[in-house]
């Protein structure tokens, strides 16, 4: 039986459900690589057009520890993972 990590990693790619700007959970793509260029581009565009720019940043590193894992696994199974 495949590991949960393996199934979770492959599912979005197999089902083509990630957008091109999705950096987390993709091999070779990390949010650390995305942040500098994306934030800078957005800030410059907003400044050029005299607009405001903002961002919301959430650290979800501990989120898995706060979930009821039985419910999560049931939902993942329902989604075909």
Buried (B, 14 or more C-beta within 10 A) or exposed (E): EEEEEEBEBEBBEEEEEBEEEEBEBEEEBEEEEBEEEBEEEEEEEEEEEEEEEEEEEEEEEEEEEEEEEEEEEEEBEEEEB
